[in-house]
Amino acid sequence: MDSSLILSNILNPPVLFFFLGMLAVFVQSDLEIPNPLPKLFSLYLLVAIGFKGGHELYESGLSPLIIATLGAAIFMASIVPVYSFFILKIRLDNYNAAAIAATYGSISAVTFITASSLLDKIQIPYGGHMVAALALMESPAIVVGLILVRVFATKEITGDEDKDESTATSWGEVLREAFLNGSVLLLIGSLVIGVLTGADGWYKVHLFVEKDIFYGALMFFLLDMGLVAARRIQDLRQTGMFLIGFAVLMPIANALIGIVLAKVIGMGQGDALLFSVLCASASYIAVPAAMRMTVPEANPSLYVSMALAITFPFNIVVGIPIYLQAIKLLGV
């Protein structure tokens, strides 16, 4: 393992601001970011990566490689929750197993952004179509998670009519949350706008979405994420070593599967890293929101704290460099 890669990733300013946020909580500082701002930074980051990805997709066009990459993204987002669910059932009930499995089948946009910033720093190119893969991997896990609940979880429901009405309402809510939640809609919308406006649109707004402003917003956002993650560490006392181990080992396993798929498809190193990071990351925003609404029997402190306080820091500190090293070793 090349320790310089880990050091290069840790010394990335946004990553250091993440640790600064964690440190602030550990030393009981009163540091905080006013409530509307983290949401604003999140919206900005989604617009920036979506529009930039759309522009790069406009420049490159659709090729068999890009189509295969997007197909692999949907495949991984659909299959990861299934085998994760059966692993988690060893120690958990069906509701919590399904919620956590859906969380690990979906993605973390901020982990993706952190990986792309490392690629920019070490000058490894990557394609804008990976943003489309990011958008496509957000929703399938939510749908698969609900299917797992429907198939394996048992509920005491009185009356066939109530059952049909409850099921219909729940399916409508989950499909809406899966495909029309704010982050997915904004990301896909920005991607489409980037494609439609082409070179002229890029010329008009590239200063807004390019590196200088982008990295400033990312630093503030990761500072807030550090604050939130450190507070969530308290919840880990409930999880036990099984779930802590799952939160570290499952991302590595998913990343390795992603790397093998990337090699089979023929991705370049940059695209392979972003794809493996998408496979390895876990959602702590979209999926928890959907699971809280549709699977209230599951414990949010389990799936949120695992994704945010363990998997997210692991990926941005050592996971990304490990995946890049594996990609190089396998000759991708």
Buried (B, 14 or more C-beta within 10 A) or exposed (E): EEEEBBEBBBEBBBBBBBBBBBBBBEEEEEBEBEEEEBEEBBBBBBBBBBBBBBBBBBBEEEEEBBEBBBBBBBEBBBBBBBBBBEBBBEEBBBBBBBBBBBBBBBBBBBBBBBBBBBBBEEEBEBBBBBBBBBBBBBBBBBBBBBBBBEEBBEEEEEEEEEEEEEEEEBBEBBBEBBBEBBBBEBBBBBBBBBBEBEEEBBEEBEEEBEEEEBBBBBBBBBBBBBBBBBBBBEBBEEBEEEBBEBBBEBBBBBBBBBBBBBBEBEBBBBBBBBBBBBBBBBBBBBBBBBBBEBBEBBBBBBBBBBBBBBBBBBBBBBBBBBBBBBBBEEEB
